[in-house]
Amino acid sequence: MPTIQVDDVVVRYGEVLALDGVSLRVRPGRVTGLIGMNGSGKSTLFKTVMGMVRPDRGRVLLDGAEPAAARRRGLVGYVPQSEEVDWAFPVSVRDVVMMGRYGRQGLTRRPRPADHAAVADALGRVELADYADRQIGQLSGGQRKRAFVARGIAQDARMLLLDEPFAGVDKRSEATIVRLLRELADDGRTVLVSTHDLHALPRLADEAALLLRRVLFHGEVSEALRPENLARTFGLDAVDGSVPDGGESGADQPDVGGPADDVLPDAPASREEESA
């Protein structure tokens, strides 16, 4: 059975329909890119999969378990958008990565040698070993994203969800994150990534799902990037980048160039039933 299973999920925020009958299967050993403009429901879908938002209809199963049970077992890791994190909180980069080991430490949350070793290995893999003692908010945008990827690696999560991990990152961090996600998929893990960066998609993902409150397409990346599919998803001509309905240039368009350094995306609408 698929590792991540979403069946006919509907989510409403009052009168606003955020997800309208979303169904999706994400298999292990593959990277799946989730593509859609701002407000298409990507963050809501991620939080529903994580059990942070309760659907009005439908169900989510992670390796056959309810999201809350999967989280308690440490099966799923989550890299949120930058604005969802309090960067002023007085924790070091090492502390953030060690949070991925909490589920293995019992009630005392006292790190053991195996925990320290896992954290050191994860920091090395994301090239942040030299920054381990820095306060997390002192890092650049790309380094912050890499720290949260390291948390998922240290956790040994079998499923990893990343919400816009390339927003506001430099090219080095983008390349590092892409390499790590490919390695994790090759190790048999399930990776779901939302992104606006369509140029990075072919080297990042094995398949893509196009979302506009419901899944419009799910299949090979080359098919997802066909102009007619992008036009359905973004409501614009993806070839010439025109903006429909008098919209502001760049407001809800796919990113067909490189990401800017250290620029945070706009805050998405969200309804959280419980903290992450």
C-alpha positions as CSV (number, residue, x, y, z in Angstrom):
1,M,0.0,0.0,0.0
2,P,1.2,3.6,-0.6
3,T,3.0,5.2,2.3
4,I,1.0,8.4,2.2
5,Q,-2.7,7.9,1.3
6,V,-5.1,10.9,1.0
7,D,-8.7,10.0,0.2
8,D,-11.4,12.5,-0.8
9,V,-10.2,15.2,1.7
10,V,-12.2,18.4,2.1
11,V,-11.1,21.3,4.3
12,R,-13.0,24.5,4.9
13,Y,-12.0,27.7,6.7
14,G,-15.4,29.0,7.4
15,E,-16.9,29.9,4.0
16,V,-13.5,29.3,2.2
17,L,-13.1,25.9,0.5
18,A,-9.3,25.2,0.9
19,L,-9.3,21.5,-0.3
20,D,-12.1,20.1,-2.4
21,G,-12.0,16.3,-2.6
22,V,-8.3,15.8,-2.7
23,S,-7.1,12.2,-3.3
24,L,-3.4,11.4,-3.6
25,R,-1.1,8.4,-3.3
26,V,2.6,9.0,-2.5
27,R,4.8,5.9,-2.8
28,P,8.0,5.1,-1.0
29,G,11.4,5.5,-2.7
30,R,10.3,8.5,-4.8
31,V,10.3,12.2,-4.5
32,T,6.9,13.7,-5.4
33,G,6.7,17.4,-6.2
34,L,3.5,19.3,-5.2
35,I,2.9,22.2,-7.5
36,G,0.4,25.1,-7.2
37,M,0.2,28.8,-6.9
38,N,-0.2,30.6,-3.5
39,G,-3.6,29.8,-2.1
40,S,-4.0,26.6,-4.0
41,G,-4.1,24.5,-0.8
42,K,-0.5,23.2,-0.6
43,S,0.2,24.2,3.0
44,T,-3.3,23.1,4.1
45,L,-2.7,19.7,2.5
46,F,0.6,19.3,4.3
47,K,-0.9,20.2,7.6
48,T,-3.8,17.8,7.0
49,V,-1.4,15.0,6.2
50,M,0.5,15.9,9.4
51,G,-2.7,15.8,11.5
52,M,-2.4,19.5,12.3
53,V,-5.6,20.3,10.4
54,R,-8.7,18.1,10.8
55,P,-10.5,17.5,7.5
56,D,-14.2,18.2,7.2
57,R,-14.4,15.0,5.1
58,G,-12.2,12.2,4.0
59,R,-9.2,10.5,5.6
60,V,-5.4,10.4,5.6
61,L,-3.3,7.3,6.4
62,L,0.5,7.3,6.8
63,D,1.8,3.8,6.4
64,G,-1.7,2.6,7.3
65,A,-1.9,4.7,10.5
66,E,-3.7,7.9,11.5
67,P,-1.5,10.9,11.3
68,A,-1.3,11.4,15.1
69,A,-0.2,7.8,15.6
70,A,2.4,8.1,12.8
71,R,3.8,11.2,14.4
72,R,4.0,9.6,17.8
73,R,6.0,6.7,16.2
74,G,8.3,9.2,14.6
75,L,7.4,8.0,11.1
76,V,6.9,11.4,9.6
77,G,9.0,14.6,9.6
78,Y,7.9,18.1,8.5
79,V,9.9,21.1,7.2
80,P,7.5,24.1,7.5
81,Q,7.6,27.4,5.7
82,S,9.9,29.9,7.3
83,E,7.3,32.2,8.7
84,E,5.8,29.4,10.8
85,V,9.0,29.3,13.0
86,D,9.9,31.6,15.8
87,W,13.5,32.3,14.8
88,A,14.1,34.4,18.0
89,F,13.5,31.4,20.2
90,P,16.8,30.8,22.2
91,V,17.8,27.4,20.8
92,S,20.9,26.4,18.9
93,V,21.0,24.6,15.5
94,R,22.1,21.5,17.4
95,D,19.0,21.8,19.7
96,V,16.7,22.0,16.7
97,V,18.2,18.9,15.1
98,M,18.1,17.1,18.5
99,M,14.3,17.7,18.5
100,G,14.1,15.0,15.9
101,R,15.3,12.5,18.4
102,Y,12.7,13.3,21.1
103,G,10.5,10.4,20.3
104,R,13.4,8.0,21.1
105,Q,14.4,9.6,24.4
106,G,11.4,8.8,26.6
107,L,9.8,11.2,29.0
108,T,13.1,12.6,30.3
109,R,14.3,13.6,26.8
110,R,17.9,13.1,27.9
111,P,20.1,12.5,24.9
112,R,22.1,9.3,24.8
113,P,25.3,8.7,22.8
114,A,23.3,7.3,19.9
115,D,21.3,10.6,19.8
116,H,24.4,12.8,19.8
117,A,25.8,10.6,17.0
118,A,22.7,10.9,14.9
119,V,22.6,14.6,15.3
120,A,26.3,15.0,14.4
121,D,25.8,12.8,11.3
122,A,22.7,14.8,10.2
123,L,24.5,18.2,10.7
124,G,27.4,16.9,8.6
125,R,25.2,15.7,5.8
126,V,23.5,19.2,5.5
127,E,26.9,20.9,5.8
128,L,26.1,22.7,9.1
129,A,28.5,21.1,11.5
130,D,30.4,24.3,11.9
131,Y,27.2,26.2,12.8
132,A,25.9,23.7,15.4
133,D,26.2,26.1,18.4
134,R,24.7,29.1,16.7
135,Q,21.2,30.4,17.6
136,I,18.9,29.2,14.9
137,G,17.8,32.7,13.9
138,Q,21.4,33.7,13.1
139,L,21.5,31.4,10.1
140,S,20.7,32.5,6.5
141,G,17.4,31.4,5.0
142,G,19.0,28.5,3.2
143,Q,20.9,27.3,6.3
144,R,17.7,27.4,8.3
145,K,16.0,25.1,5.8
146,R,18.9,22.7,5.9
147,A,18.7,22.6,9.7
148,F,15.1,21.4,9.5
149,V,16.0,18.8,6.9
150,A,18.7,17.7,9.3
151,R,16.1,17.3,12.0
152,G,14.1,14.9,9.8
153,I,17.3,13.0,9.0
154,A,18.2,12.7,12.7
155,Q,14.7,11.6,13.4
156,D,15.1,8.8,10.8
157,A,11.6,9.6,9.6
158,R,10.3,7.3,6.8
159,M,8.2,10.0,5.4
160,L,9.4,13.6,4.9
161,L,7.2,16.6,4.0
162,L,8.8,19.9,2.9
163,D,6.7,23.0,2.4
164,E,8.5,25.3,0.0
165,P,12.0,24.4,1.0
166,F,13.5,26.4,-1.8
167,A,11.8,29.7,-1.0
168,G,14.4,32.3,0.1
169,V,17.4,30.0,-0.2
170,D,20.7,30.4,-2.0
171,K,21.9,28.2,-4.8
172,R,24.2,26.2,-2.6
173,S,21.5,25.3,-0.1
174,E,19.1,24.5,-3.0
175,A,21.6,22.0,-4.5
176,T,22.4,20.5,-1.0
177,I,18.7,20.0,-0.3
178,V,18.0,18.4,-3.7
179,R,20.9,16.1,-3.3
180,L,19.8,15.0,0.2
181,L,16.2,14.4,-0.9
182,R,17.4,12.3,-3.7
183,E,19.5,10.3,-1.3
184,L,16.6,9.8,1.1
185,A,14.4,8.6,-1.7
186,D,17.0,6.2,-2.9
187,D,17.1,4.9,0.7
188,G,13.4,4.0,0.4
189,R,11.9,6.9,2.1
190,T,8.8,8.8,0.9
191,V,9.4,12.5,0.1
192,L,6.7,15.1,-0.7
193,V,7.9,18.6,-1.6
194,S,5.9,21.7,-2.5
195,T,7.7,24.1,-4.7
196,H,7.3,27.0,-7.1
197,D,10.6,26.3,-8.8
198,L,9.6,24.6,-12.0
199,H,13.2,24.6,-13.4
200,A,14.4,22.5,-10.4
201,L,11.6,20.0,-10.6
202,P,13.0,17.6,-13.2
203,R,16.2,17.1,-11.2
204,L,14.4,17.0,-7.9
205,A,11.3,14.9,-8.4
206,D,10.3,11.5,-9.9
207,E,6.7,12.6,-10.3
208,A,4.5,15.7,-9.7
209,A,1.0,16.5,-8.5
210,L,-0.6,19.7,-9.7
211,L,-3.0,21.2,-7.0
212,L,-5.7,23.8,-7.3
213,R,-7.8,22.9,-4.3
214,R,-8.0,19.4,-5.8
215,V,-5.4,17.3,-7.6
216,L,-5.6,18.2,-11.3
217,F,-2.8,15.9,-12.4
218,H,-0.5,13.3,-10.9
219,G,2.2,11.6,-12.9
220,E,5.5,12.1,-14.7
221,V,7.2,15.4,-14.3
222,S,7.5,15.9,-18.1
223,E,3.7,15.6,-18.4
224,A,3.1,17.8,-15.5
225,L,5.2,20.6,-17.1
226,R,3.2,20.6,-20.3
227,P,1.8,24.1,-20.9
228,E,-1.8,23.0,-20.9
229,N,-1.4,21.4,-17.5
230,L,0.4,24.4,-16.0
231,A,-2.3,26.7,-17.5
232,R,-5.0,24.7,-15.6
233,T,-3.0,24.9,-12.4
234,F,-1.8,28.5,-12.4
235,G,-4.6,30.1,-14.4
236,L,-2.1,31.6,-16.8
237,D,-0.1,30.9,-19.9
238,A,2.9,29.2,-18.4
239,V,4.9,29.8,-21.6
240,D,4.9,33.6,-21.8
241,G,4.2,34.2,-18.1
242,S,1.2,36.4,-18.6
243,V,-0.9,37.2,-15.6
244,P,-4.7,36.7,-15.8
245,D,-7.5,38.9,-14.5
246,G,-5.3,41.9,-14.1
247,G,-3.3,40.3,-11.4
248,E,0.0,41.7,-10.1
249,S,3.1,40.4,-12.0
250,G,4.8,37.6,-10.0
251,A,2.0,37.3,-7.4
252,D,0.9,33.7,-8.1
253,Q,3.1,32.6,-10.9
254,P,5.3,29.5,-11.1
255,D,9.0,30.4,-10.4
256,V,10.6,29.7,-13.7
257,G,13.9,31.2,-12.6
258,G,16.2,30.8,-9.6
259,P,15.0,31.6,-6.0
260,A,16.1,34.8,-4.4
261,D,18.5,34.7,-1.4
262,D,16.9,35.1,2.0
263,V,13.4,36.2,0.9
264,L,10.5,34.8,2.9
265,P,7.3,33.9,1.1
266,D,3.9,35.3,2.0
267,A,2.1,33.7,4.9
268,P,-0.5,31.1,3.8
269,A,-3.9,30.8,5.4
270,S,-4.0,28.0,7.9
271,R,-6.2,26.4,10.6
272,E,-4.3,24.4,13.1
273,E,-6.0,22.0,15.5
274,E,-2.9,21.3,17.4
275,S,0.7,22.4,17.4
276,A,3.3,20.6,15.4
